[in-house]
Amino acid sequence: MNDKRGRHWRIAGVAIGGATLLGATTAIALAQPVAPLAQHQPLAVAANSVPQIGVADTVDQPLRHLVEGPGTQSRQFCQDRAAWVRPHFAALTLKGADTVTVRGSGGDSQTLTADHGDNRALSTRSFPGSCVTIDANLSSKDSKVAMDSLQSGTAAADVIVAGAGDICGSNCTQTADLVAAINPAAVFLAGDNAYENGSLNDYRTRYDPAWGKFKSITHPSAGNHEYQTSGASGYFDYFNGVGVSNGPAGERGKGYYSWDIGDWHFVALNSNISMSAGNPQETWLRNDLRASTKPCTAAYWHHPRYNQGSHGNNTNTNPLWQALIDHKADLIVNGHDHNYQRFAPQNTNAGADPTNGIRQLVVGTGGRAFYDFASTRPNIEAANDDTYGVLKLALSSTGYNADFVPVAGRTFTDRFSGTCKAKGTTPTPSFTLAANPASVSVAPGGSATTTATVTSTGGFSAATNLTVSGLPSGVTASVSPSSVTPAANGSASATVTVSASGSAATGTSTVTVTGTSGSLSKTATFSLTVGTTTPPSTVFVDDFETSKGWVSDPDGADTATTGFWERGDPSSTTESGAKQLGTTTSGVNNLVTGRSAGSGAGSYDVDSGYTSMVSPGISLPAGPLSLSLRWSVGFGANATGDDYFTITVVGSTSKVVLDQRGTGAHINGSWRTLTADLSAFAGQTVRILVKAADESTSSLIEAQVDDVKITKA
């Protein structure tokens, strides 16, 4: 080896402890030669690290290449007989306009900028050929390039991953067997991994015996059932270690993180915490995507944006979707509904968009009882609600081939493929406009408001003027402020006030809010109703998404042995039709008699007596009052008139507003609406009492309540 400056040099098969460092290493003139690794201290790895998951049949050769600014340097690294190579940087810091360009001997190149490197450890994409050249162009003394290894392979840089959501209740061994047969390099989880509450005991006794065999290669995300244990502590304890703050499941309190495998960047997100634009998770996501070096991107979390199952669409995920769209992500995988759904690429407004949209999958098929489809959504490509299985993804540097793999004995399958979007292009700055609430009522002589929100996409941050049109006769509108400027990828709001004169025309109109910024123009609409009376006011409302203080067994006299009333996410049960619905009428939770499914409809239904639950005290004003709520009850054919479901309003007197009884025939559950006049209770404090009873010989009864509301006319 010639180590003089100004001369070419070559290392051929440098051996360290019997292992070949590189099959061939070449440096350009004026570059310092790389001495054998044993002569140097190992390079320190940056704390801000995106792990590159190891894959079989690849080789990681250690080396030491350090460049500190200011200065320029070009150096080539080769691996004999490699089909591709991929450099790994132990630490990359690029300031200002400083760059590092990686050039493959097959002709590909990738330029890294300050977006990619702020004391960050990362691997690049793979480069066809056996060599890469690292061109460092550093002007800042604070810029640093520390490369510590070169990964290579003699076959295509393709990998297999597999996963599902809604996995281990009483039985998930069949889907675990599928994963074992697929033998993936990595496993992802889409949440609700260990029922019923995601406790450490649930993970140890239900999840670990089946899917725990893949723990060392598992990259989880949390579902709502994980958060039924405070702070999802059981989930973090299982994957990170008891009491350990950070680990494979991400940081406690956050639960979002990213990882690389092959030429794909995966992002695990947390839909159980705030997802709003500009909040820590959404800001982290945008920064993470901006720094990714991979040509393909997939994201996964629990609650789906689009869903034709019983839980419905979740628009709270829109800011995450928009960030992923802005950075040209390719796949989203969710769970939550216990079925399988594949959608065509869409935008955040349910519009088909094959160019910029993202394909979303719901794979809630890991082993929990199925949820029936409640509707048909636009852009659905494939769906099934009675087959357990897992998603298998074969990932290349340009796209994916995907298979839904069913458990033994089932015939439903789904096979599809896609090509990754071109990355590295800057999203076009733009904005969206929304009005909330989308329906406003006003009496003649009165006024009402809605909020117009401008949300930045693609880094848009410019003054946006807001105007209102489409007002009916006698109605005027003002906007304050009339111009807003959102922060880049953030949002800004204005109040729209509509005022009706005493002679304003009554009826309902569609009013348009227009946002204009330069050549950009967006609109949002809201419904305006001008009436002759003041609209009803809400006295009490409970959708059971949070605790409002309902108390079970309020008198300490309940006699049932199972199926106690509780607030939670229900599982569906069937016996000659649906008995307990796995749906709510809004959100995730409702009141339900024993929300778990168990091994059958009779496992957690009401048995051997009655169970009761009562609302907090509700102070009613004077005047006309009305109660509305949604309810469902299912009776088995063994239920008699002694078995019942009742709802009673209790004040100075009591009023039974619902009384449902068994009939000796199957009565299937379905969501129905109850309304009742409560004017007789005006001025009183009342409570709402729900009861369900199995008072005859052992019989089947399941009951549910959702969306309770009391209004004053």
Phi and psi in degrees as a GROMACS rama.xvg file:
@    title "Ramachandran Plot"
@    xaxis  label "Phi"
@    yaxis  label "Psi"
@TYPE xy
-100.495  116.629  ASN-2
-108.064  19.8259  ASP-3
-78.7596  145.507  LYS-4
-61.4484  150.245  ARG-5
78.7192  5.37426  GLY-6
-120.89  145.441  ARG-7
-67.9447  148.208  HIS-8
-141.805  163.683  TRP-9
-147.481  134.589  ARG-10
-106.979  126.305  ILE-11
-115.543  105.629  ALA-12
64.8462  50.7898  GLY-13
-65.0135  124.008  VAL-14
-100.424  135.523  ALA-15
-127.462  113.624  ILE-16
56.1743  34.1016  GLY-17
87.5233  -6.27481  GLY-18
-103.073  143.222  ALA-19
-79.5204  123.398  THR-20
-65.1917  -56.8356  LEU-21
-144.036  142.332  LEU-22
-63.2086  -35.1322  GLY-23
-158.54  133.651  ALA-24
-132.249  129.232  THR-25
-126.679  138.869  THR-26
-118.698  148.195  ALA-27
-80.5715  155.932  ILE-28
-53.2378  145.953  ALA-29
78.2036  -4.29541  LEU-30
-88.9386  144.043  ALA-31
-69.5809  136.259  GLN-32
-67.9311  153.209  PRO-33
-87.6532  114.275  VAL-34
-75.9755  160.246  ALA-35
-51.2088  142.258  PRO-36
-58.7801  -31.0502  LEU-37
-63.7007  -18.195  ALA-38
-84.7661  -1.91942  GLN-39
-126.123  156.699  HIS-40
-72.8941  142.71  GLN-41
-59.1153  146.84  PRO-42
-67.8012  136.79  LEU-43
-70.2455  135.113  ALA-44
-89.8421  131.825  VAL-45
-62.0616  144.125  ALA-46
-66.7675  -31.9138  ALA-47
-82.4551  89.4226  ASN-48
-123.007  137.834  SER-49
-108.882  108.709  VAL-50
-67.5924  140.054  PRO-51
-98.8621  111.669  GLN-52
-69.8234  132.342  ILE-53
-68.0556  146.91  GLY-54
-130.726  142.585  VAL-55
-59.6461  153.047  ALA-56
67.1517  24.4178  ASP-57
-120.663  158.731  THR-58
-121.741  131.71  VAL-59
-109.79  110.151  ASP-60
-99.5175  122.857  GLN-61
-72.9776  148.066  PRO-62
-156.534  176.612  LEU-63
-138.14  114.308  ARG-64
-136.834  112.413  HIS-65
-125.392  126.042  LEU-66
-128.948  127.41  VAL-67
-121.506  138.936  GLU-68
-76.1676  165.559  GLY-69
-83.2916  156.323  PRO-70
147.034  170.008  GLY-71
-125.294  149.226  THR-72
-157.178  144.132  GLN-73
-131.51  127.773  SER-74
-143.873  140.738  ARG-75
-109.36  141.076  GLN-76
-128.345  136.065  PHE-77
-131.645  154.914  CYS-78
-130.802  117.75  GLN-79
-56.1366  135.458  ASP-80
64.5056  16.1763  ARG-81
-78.2216  141.73  ALA-82
-83.4158  -25.2257  ALA-83
-156.938  158.735  TRP-84
-137.021  153.464  VAL-85
-144.249  112.413  ARG-86
-75.9373  148.374  PRO-87
-119.055  132.446  HIS-88
-104.049  121.167  PHE-89
-68.778  -31.7477  ALA-90
-156.23  130.098  ALA-91
-133.028  119.481  LEU-92
-128.566  120.23  THR-93
-125.697  124.442  LEU-94
-108.702  148.608  LYS-95
56.9739  -127.162  GLY-96
-96.0201  11.809  ALA-97
-63.8469  147.39  ASP-98
-140.637  158.138  THR-99
-128.539  124.065  VAL-100
-108.982  127.958  THR-101
-102.698  121.046  VAL-102
-116.023  122.39  ARG-103
-87.1215  151.802  GLY-104
-69.1773  -13.4703  SER-105
-85.0274  -1.9596  GLY-106
109.597  -13.9513  GLY-107
-78.6621  156.117  ASP-108
-148.752  159.904  SER-109
-148.022  130.094  GLN-110
-106.232  126.327  THR-111
-98.8375  139.625  LEU-112
-127.24  -171.467  THR-113
-60.4296  -26.1282  ALA-114
-62.2553  -31.148  ASP-115
-88.9686  -26.2096  HIS-116
-130.508  109.564  GLY-117
-139.525  76.2644  ASP-118
54.4986  55.5389  ASN-119
-116.931  137.216  ARG-120
-97.4006  131.588  ALA-121
-161.287  161.994  LEU-122
-112.119  147.837  SER-123
-84.7486  -173.671  THR-124
-70.1022  170.976  ARG-125
-84.219  150.383  SER-126
-121.141  121.079  PHE-127
-58.4994  142.957  PRO-128
109.188  -179.188  GLY-129
-105.355  -0.776712  SER-130
-136.487  151.263  CYS-131
-131.314  147.847  VAL-132
-112.722  131.175  THR-133
-103.885  110.218  ILE-134
-102.259  110.267  ASP-135
-101.511  127.894  ALA-136
-127.159  93.112  ASN-137
-116.86  124.244  LEU-138
-103.111  -27.5243  SER-139
-90.2808  140.576  SER-140
-68.0558  -15.9399  LYS-141
-91.4562  -3.9039  ASP-142
-82.5439  144.435  SER-143
-150.687  139.355  LYS-144
-123.296  115.873  VAL-145
-125.75  102.11  ALA-146
-100.56  129.738  MET-147
-120.721  -5.55979  ASP-148
-162.878  162.32  SER-149
-130.204  116.111  LEU-150
-90.1917  145.175  GLN-151
-151.675  164.851  SER-152
-151.841  157.653  GLY-153
-99.6617  -2.17433  THR-154
-125.463  176.705  ALA-155
-56.2643  146.949  ALA-156
-83.249  52.1191  ALA-157
-97.6001  151.334  ASP-158
-139.127  160.918  VAL-159
-118.006  130.553  ILE-160
-126.719  160.061  VAL-161
-148.938  158.92  ALA-162
176.609  -179.436  GLY-163
-168.053  177.093  ALA-164
-127.129  172.023  GLY-165
55.6329  70.4551  ASP-166
-105.697  -77.4218  ILE-167
-105.018  104.668  CYS-168
-105.015  -107.013  GLY-169
-86.9737  -19.2321  SER-170
-154.009  114.637  ASN-171
-140.638  17.7797  CYS-172
-68.4253  -31.3596  THR-173
-64.4893  -42.9071  GLN-174
-72.1317  -31.6933  THR-175
-62.6895  -38.0431  ALA-176
-62.6882  -36.3786  ASP-177
-63.0491  -45.5724  LEU-178
-61.3886  -42.5448  VAL-179
-60.7202  -39.5657  ALA-180
-69.4071  -35.2874  ALA-181
-68.1786  -34.5627  ILE-182
56.6468  58.2972  ASN-183
-76.5599  163.635  PRO-184
-78.7711  -22.3426  ALA-185
-152.669  153.258  ALA-186
-123.466  133.525  VAL-187
-112.577  151.172  PHE-188
-123.277  133.176  LEU-189
-99.9344  23.1723  ALA-190
94.0136  163.728  GLY-191
52.8893  58.927  ASP-192
-86.5918  -28.8283  ASN-193
-138.253  109.133  ALA-194
-85.8755  155.997  TYR-195
-95.39  -26.2743  GLU-196
-123.001  8.99241  ASN-197
61.8502  24.1718  GLY-198
-72.4397  165.64  SER-199
-61.3706  -36.5263  LEU-200
-64.9903  -40.2548  ASN-201
-59.8764  -42.8371  ASP-202
-66.1811  -40.3976  TYR-203
-73.1976  -36.2421  ARG-204
-96.6159  -24.5474  THR-205
-110.724  -46.3  ARG-206
-80.7121  -49.3203  TYR-207
-61.3861  -39.2691  ASP-208
-63.1609  -21.57  PRO-209
-107.344  -67.5495  ALA-210
-88.0814  -8.87572  TRP-211
-62.7169  -21.1694  GLY-212
-63.9373  -16.5152  LYS-213
-103.271  12.4442  PHE-214
-56.5519  -38.0574  LYS-215
-68.7116  -17.2924  SER-216
-118.277  15.3767  ILE-217
-94.6643  138.846  THR-218
-124.786  97.7744  HIS-219
-89.9255  163.247  PRO-220
-132.274  160.034  SER-221
-99.9157  145.442  ALA-222
-108.617  -178.666  GLY-223
-64.6046  -29.4  ASN-224
-70.0936  -29.922  HIS-225
-60.4833  -35.2205  GLU-226
-85.0436  2.32205  TYR-227
-75.3023  -12.4357  GLN-228
-100.498  127.73  THR-229
-49.5096  126.457  SER-230
65.7707  15.0747  GLY-231
53.9372  37.2992  ALA-232
-64.2782  -34.8617  SER-233
-63.7028  -39.3111  GLY-234
-62.6431  -50.4321  TYR-235
-68.0671  -37.5174  PHE-236
-62.1358  -39.3235  ASP-237
-70.1253  -47.4226  TYR-238
-85.3252  -37.3618  PHE-239
-90.9104  -27.3708  ASN-240
113.188  144.651  GLY-241
-58.9301  119.709  VAL-242
77.9703  -2.55682  GLY-243
-78.7929  131.394  VAL-244
-71.5873  -44.3789  SER-245
-128.436  148.307  ASN-246
175.935  -153.419  GLY-247
-58.3767  -25.3378  PRO-248
-93.2552  8.44544  ALA-249
85.5216  -177.039  GLY-250
-77.8375  135.577  GLU-251
-55.7862  141.004  ARG-252
86.1071  -14.8886  GLY-253
-117.888  -68.7694  LYS-254
75.9532  16.8885  GLY-255
-119.765  142.501  TYR-256
-167.055  175.427  TYR-257
-139.766  162.442  SER-258
-155.41  156.669  TRP-259
-115.992  144.75  ASP-260
-146.407  131.502  ILE-261
55.5149  -129.269  GLY-262
-106.411  28.1136  ASP-263
-117.726  143.345  TRP-264
-107.843  122.533  HIS-265
-108.319  138.599  PHE-266
-123.899  120.159  VAL-267
-96.1309  122.971  ALA-268
-117.04  169.873  LEU-269
-124.917  103.968  ASN-270
-86.185  8.42666  SER-271
-96.4342  -3.98015  ASN-272
-121.802  -179.372  ILE-273
-60.1352  136.762  SER-274
-122.988  12.2338  MET-275
-68.1998  155.541  SER-276
-60.3139  131.748  ALA-277
87.1975  -6.86546  GLY-278
-79.244  169.576  ASN-279
-56.3818  -41.0353  PRO-280
-66.6964  -45.8013  GLN-281
-66.9833  -38.0423  GLU-282
-65.4478  -44.6724  THR-283
-58.8093  -42.9496  TRP-284
-59.6411  -47.1644  LEU-285
-62.0272  -42.3456  ARG-286
-65.4311  -40.1421  ASN-287
-64.2538  -44.5487  ASP-288
-66.0386  -37.6072  LEU-289
-64.2196  -32.3104  ARG-290
-87.7064  -8.35091  ALA-291
-65.1162  142.479  SER-292
-105.223  4.17825  THR-293
-93.8709  149.266  LYS-294
-79.2329  -12.0396  PRO-295
-133.921  146.895  CYS-296
-138.259  134.654  THR-297
-129.265  147.151  ALA-298
-131.171  151.714  ALA-299
-148.123  144.715  TYR-300
-161.276  -171.107  TRP-301
-89.1454  -55.0714  HIS-302
-86.2781  121.78  HIS-303
-79.854  143.618  PRO-304
-66.5519  -43.7601  ARG-305
-115.04  134.042  TYR-306
-163.446  119.88  ASN-307
-95.3978  9.47337  GLN-308
-83.9425  -173.449  GLY-309
-67.7198  -26.6449  SER-310
-78.1596  -18.2019  HIS-311
74.1204  -176.874  GLY-312
-70.3327  149.466  ASN-313
-121.636  96.3037  ASN-314
-74.1543  -12.1188  THR-315
-62.6508  -18.755  ASN-316
-83.1157  -2.2017  THR-317
-53.7395  -43.64  ASN-318
-61.3979  -36.0496  PRO-319
-66.7195  -44.1186  LEU-320
-56.9996  -45.7485  TRP-321
-64.4862  -39.9925  GLN-322
-61.9562  -41.3536  ALA-323
-67.7541  -38.6469  LEU-324
-64.3088  -44.7485  ILE-325
-58.8675  -31.1519  ASP-326
-105.855  18.6849  HIS-327
61.4521  44.3706  LYS-328
-68.5302  161.338  ALA-329
-114.378  -31.4501  ASP-330
-142.147  145.173  LEU-331
-129.647  132.773  ILE-332
-123.294  130.353  VAL-333
-130.398  176.205  ASN-334
-130.57  -127.528  GLY-335
79.9219  -59.1777  HIS-336
-85.0152  134.406  ASP-337
-86.5995  72.2854  HIS-338
-165.299  -174.623  ASN-339
-121.356  132.307  TYR-340
-142.848  138.594  GLN-341
-126.483  125.814  ARG-342
-108.977  148.828  PHE-343
-66.4292  159.237  ALA-344
-54.4305  131.06  PRO-345
-134.674  163.482  GLN-346
-97.6804  -170.746  ASN-347
-77.3106  -5.79445  THR-348
-108.388  23.0296  ASN-349
65.4797  21.2091  ALA-350
-93.0597  135.308  GLY-351
-63.8231  130.41  ALA-352
-146.608  85.481  ASP-353
-67.2528  -17.0355  PRO-354
-88.607  -51.5178  THR-355
-110.772  -12.9006  ASN-356
-72.3226  172.379  GLY-357
-121.505  137.51  ILE-358
-77.5337  128.433  ARG-359
-113.731  139.606  GLN-360
-121.298  140.184  LEU-361
-107.939  118.624  VAL-362
-126.151  63.097  VAL-363
-89.0946  44.4048  GLY-364
-115.733  23.2111  THR-365
-75.0494  -15.499  GLY-366
154.034  -7.71044  GLY-367
-83.6042  155.718  ARG-368
-54.1964  143.095  ALA-369
-71.4783  153.115  PHE-370
-110.709  133.686  TYR-371
-72.4027  156.933  ASP-372
-75.4118  135.74  PHE-373
-101.743  -13.911  ALA-374
-162.614  177.697  SER-375
-118.267  123.802  THR-376
-98.0283  152.797  ARG-377
-61.0959  150.999  PRO-378
68.8497  15.9553  ASN-379
-74.1237  135.047  ILE-380
-108.622  -31.3268  GLU-381
-157.26  146.465  ALA-382
-157.98  147.242  ALA-383
-156.402  136.803  ASN-384
-123.298  25.4689  ASP-385
-144.834  26.3378  ASP-386
-135.137  119.81  THR-387
-75.4205  148.864  TYR-388
174.974  -178.24  GLY-389
-131.904  161.129  VAL-390
-95.7662  127.995  LEU-391
-109.956  127.046  LYS-392
-119.386  121.029  LEU-393
-99.3715  112.972  ALA-394
-109.821  130.222  LEU-395
-118.636  -177.47  SER-396
-77.3997  -5.77736  SER-397
-123.297  -9.84452  THR-398
176.267  -155.494  GLY-399
-150.024  152.524  TYR-400
-119.838  128.505  ASN-401
-123.877  146.317  ALA-402
-137.209  132.893  ASP-403
-85.4377  118.379  PHE-404
-103.552  115.731  VAL-405
-83.7163  159.973  PRO-406
-70.3834  164.476  VAL-407
-57.2029  136.311  ALA-408
94.0251  -9.12236  GLY-409
-107.899  149.857  ARG-410
-109.398  -14.7579  THR-411
-68.0841  131.214  PHE-412
-137.766  163.714  THR-413
-147.055  127.883  ASP-414
-128.971  131.362  ARG-415
-155.807  169.279  PHE-416
-146.814  167.397  SER-417
-158.358  160.309  GLY-418
-110.51  135.906  THR-419
-69.7809  143.829  CYS-420
-71.2756  152.918  LYS-421
-67.2819  124.755  ALA-422
-96.6209  173.89  LYS-423
88.4809  -5.30942  GLY-424
-91.6208  147.83  THR-425
-81.9857  126.033  THR-426
-59.2028  143.887  PRO-427
-71.6926  123.424  THR-428
-61.5648  133.953  PRO-429
-159.061  -170.402  SER-430
-153.73  160.936  PHE-431
-116.111  159.325  THR-432
-132.314  133.552  LEU-433
-138.628  150.062  ALA-434
-116.781  128.919  ALA-435
-142.578  122.681  ASN-436
-73.2912  158.488  PRO-437
-87.8932  1.56298  ALA-438
-140.359  126.855  SER-439
-130.867  137.655  VAL-440
-119.787  142.591  SER-441
-145.059  141.225  VAL-442
-90.4649  150.127  ALA-443
-52.3313  132.312  PRO-444
87.7008  -3.53341  GLY-445
-113.128  -174.802  GLY-446
-143.053  162.063  SER-447
-152.383  164.447  ALA-448
-131.609  155.67  THR-449
-138.544  163.706  THR-450
-110.876  125.996  THR-451
-97.4188  124.806  ALA-452
-118.793  124.217  THR-453
-97.9692  121.377  VAL-454
-115.009  124.378  THR-455
-73.5293  141.275  SER-456
-130.251  149.095  THR-457
62.7259  26.8563  GLY-458
82.8232  9.39696  GLY-459
-57.519  134.273  PHE-460
-156.655  84.6454  SER-461
-147.14  157.026  ALA-462
-60.2826  133.459  ALA-463
-126.226  117.839  THR-464
-84.8491  138.264  ASN-465
-116.743  128.969  LEU-466
-132.468  163.117  THR-467
-126.288  137.656  VAL-468
-141.905  168.425  SER-469
84.5224  19.4369  GLY-470
-76.2997  142.33  LEU-471
-74.0744  167.244  PRO-472
-58.8351  133.187  SER-473
87.1541  4.18384  GLY-474
-119.337  133.282  VAL-475
-118.854  164.602  THR-476
-140.464  148.064  ALA-477
-133.108  152.384  SER-478
-124.569  128.041  VAL-479
-135.173  119.441  SER-480
-73.4553  159.585  PRO-481
-79.803  -11.2379  SER-482
-138.698  133.326  SER-483
-129.068  154.608  VAL-484
-129.223  106.832  THR-485
-74.9141  150.141  PRO-486
-67.0655  154.932  ALA-487
-53.7601  122.117  ALA-488
62.6249  20.7201  ASN-489
-113.944  -156.196  GLY-490
-146.551  161.74  SER-491
-146.086  146.777  ALA-492
-128.007  156.277  SER-493
-137.026  154.172  ALA-494
-96.6582  125.409  THR-495
-100.348  118.305  VAL-496
-109.447  123.716  THR-497
-106.736  134.698  VAL-498
-125.14  128.559  SER-499
-105.889  131.036  ALA-500
-72.2109  168.902  SER-501
-64.1987  -22.5377  GLY-502
-106.131  15.8739  SER-503
-60.2721  142.823  ALA-504
-66.6754  131.906  ALA-505
-81.7401  159.082  THR-506
128.968  -175.008  GLY-507
-116.198  132.908  THR-508
-130.254  157.179  SER-509
-99.3198  118.671  THR-510
-104.194  139.047  VAL-511
-111.259  130.204  THR-512
-103.966  127.888  VAL-513
-114.89  130.454  THR-514
-108.528  129.199  GLY-515
-128.642  129.413  THR-516
-141.389  103.802  SER-517
60.9619  -125.815  GLY-518
-85.643  -6.27313  SER-519
-85.6643  136.805  LEU-520
-143.414  126.748  SER-521
-129.485  153.216  LYS-522
-129.222  156.019  THR-523
-141.401  151.478  ALA-524
-123.672  155.499  THR-525
-141.941  154.215  PHE-526
-89.2395  128.275  SER-527
-116.203  120.712  LEU-528
-110.979  121.574  THR-529
-100.754  116.968  VAL-530
-118.657  174.395  GLY-531
-94.0405  -8.71126  THR-532
-131.79  162.091  THR-533
-69.1772  131.504  THR-534
-62.8914  156.446  PRO-535
-58.1146  145.475  PRO-536
-106.866  147.276  SER-537
-85.9491  128.337  THR-538
-95.5615  -42.4489  VAL-539
-151.552  139.047  PHE-540
-146.05  141.044  VAL-541
-148.399  114.863  ASP-542
-100.327  3.96054  ASP-543
67.3206  16.8992  PHE-544
-75.8489  -27.7678  GLU-545
-130.242  162.441  THR-546
-76.2203  125.172  SER-547
-103.674  3.61815  LYS-548
101.76  21.345  GLY-549
-65.6007  144.019  TRP-550
-122.964  128.803  VAL-551
-86.1468  150.351  SER-552
46.5063  58.1033  ASP-553
-62.8676  -27.6574  PRO-554
-98.7078  -1.1387  ASP-555
67.1261  24.534  GLY-556
-119.678  3.24668  ALA-557
-60.524  146.215  ASP-558
-116.428  -10.0237  THR-559
-63.3239  148.759  ALA-560
-100.387  -20.3653  THR-561
-145.038  171.236  THR-562
73.6051  33.7837  GLY-563
-67.2687  145.831  PHE-564
-59.4731  138.483  TRP-565
-156.226  160.676  GLU-566
-95.8176  127.322  ARG-567
176.881  -175.776  GLY-568
-88.6319  113.069  ASP-569
-79.0984  149.14  PRO-570
-103.612  145.298  SER-571
-78.8582  144.462  SER-572
-130.325  150.416  THR-573
-136.037  145.311  THR-574
-158.071  102.587  GLU-575
55.6497  42.1218  SER-576
117.804  171.65  GLY-577
-67.7036  133.353  ALA-578
-111.154  -60.0484  LYS-579
-102.789  127.925  GLN-580
-80.7425  138.331  LEU-581
-87.5965  26.095  GLY-582
-125.601  161.139  THR-583
-122.143  170.033  THR-584
-92.0969  -9.41133  THR-585
-163.556  149.48  SER-586
64.7548  -148.818  GLY-587
-109.412  -36.2546  VAL-588
-107.457  159.702  ASN-589
-151.778  -177.787  ASN-590
-86.7353  135.102  LEU-591
-152.964  146.973  VAL-592
-85.5244  98.1827  THR-593
65.7579  85.2688  GLY-594
-70.8867  -17.1556  ARG-595
-75.2671  155.014  SER-596
-89.1365  -39.2469  ALA-597
66.5607  -154.307  GLY-598
-86.2067  -8.33115  SER-599
-175.887  176.378  GLY-600
-60.1979  -28.2412  ALA-601
-89.3172  1.73027  GLY-602
-69.8499  -43.216  SER-603
-127.513  25.1032  TYR-604
-78.8094  175.143  ASP-605
-71.2044  128.529  VAL-606
-133.934  142.761  ASP-607
63.262  34.0532  SER-608
146.834  -155.901  GLY-609
-119.786  155.973  TYR-610
-128.98  142.744  THR-611
-137.395  159.699  SER-612
-152.163  141.158  MET-613
-129.763  144.783  VAL-614
-74.4022  167.919  SER-615
-67.51  166.025  PRO-616
-64.2916  135.936  GLY-617
-120.707  115.808  ILE-618
-81.7858  119.285  SER-619
-98.3256  135.513  LEU-620
-78.5117  174.811  PRO-621
-73.5277  155.053  ALA-622
110.938  177.224  GLY-623
-66.1298  134.395  PRO-624
-132.692  147.117  LEU-625
-138.723  139.243  SER-626
-106.228  135.186  LEU-627
-134.003  146.554  SER-628
-160.943  165.405  LEU-629
-107.637  143.177  ARG-630
-146.126  156.918  TRP-631
-147.708  144.034  SER-632
-143.486  140.598  VAL-633
-124.646  129.346  GLY-634
-116.002  142.32  PHE-635
-80.6263  168.294  GLY-636
-67.1095  -12.8868  ALA-637
-90.5145  1.27459  ASN-638
-84.7381  139.426  ALA-639
-114.721  -175.226  THR-640
-66.9027  -11.8365  GLY-641
-80.4842  -15.1245  ASP-642
-94.5408  129.031  ASP-643
-145.629  164.069  TYR-644
-134.943  119.632  PHE-645
-129.827  152.619  THR-646
-128.717  127.182  ILE-647
-129.141  136.404  THR-648
-96.3064  124.816  VAL-649
-117.43  117.472  VAL-650
-130.982  -131.552  GLY-651
-67.6706  -23.6299  SER-652
-129.795  176.038  THR-653
-119.452  147.471  SER-654
-136.561  117.681  LYS-655
-79.7783  116.33  VAL-656
-101.28  -11.7332  VAL-657
-150.954  133.005  LEU-658
-143.842  106.481  ASP-659
-115.299  135.795  GLN-660
-127.256  153.941  ARG-661
-67.3586  154.204  GLY-662
-125.872  0.082874  THR-663
85.5878  5.01776  GLY-664
-130.967  160.079  ALA-665
-66.2371  129.183  HIS-666
-120.326  116.302  ILE-667
-85.7836  147.615  ASN-668
-70.3628  144.278  GLY-669
-161.613  150.269  SER-670
-76.2804  125.619  TRP-671
-129.547  162.713  ARG-672
-109.67  132.98  THR-673
-112.95  134.03  LEU-674
-126.747  144.404  THR-675
-149.054  143.357  ALA-676
-82.2832  122.377  ASP-677
-111.365  17.1803  LEU-678
-59.3892  -28.5928  SER-679
-66.3591  -16.5145  ALA-680
-99.1579  7.8965  PHE-681
-53.8342  134.593  ALA-682
83.6314  -2.26202  GLY-683
-103.388  165.801  GLN-684
-100.633  122.172  THR-685
-119.952  163.82  VAL-686
-130.933  150.872  ARG-687
-104.977  121.879  ILE-688
-109.723  123.011  LEU-689
-110.992  137.905  VAL-690
-137.186  145.444  LYS-691
-138.512  138.726  ALA-692
-140.566  139.967  ALA-693
-113.085  88.2441  ASP-694
-101.229  -14.2401  GLU-695
-94.4733  -159.254  SER-696
-59.1909  159.442  THR-697
-46.4584  121.225  SER-698
-143.676  168.414  SER-699
-99.4722  124.997  LEU-700
-147.53  131.563  ILE-701
-133.845  133.574  GLU-702
-136.381  152.958  ALA-703
-146.577  151.062  GLN-704
-138.797  140.944  VAL-705
-149.752  159.281  ASP-706
49.3727  64.918  ASP-707
-83.3469  133.641  VAL-708
-147.673  132.981  LYS-709
-117.299  128.273  ILE-710
-124.994  154.271  THR-711
-106.162  126.896  LYS-712
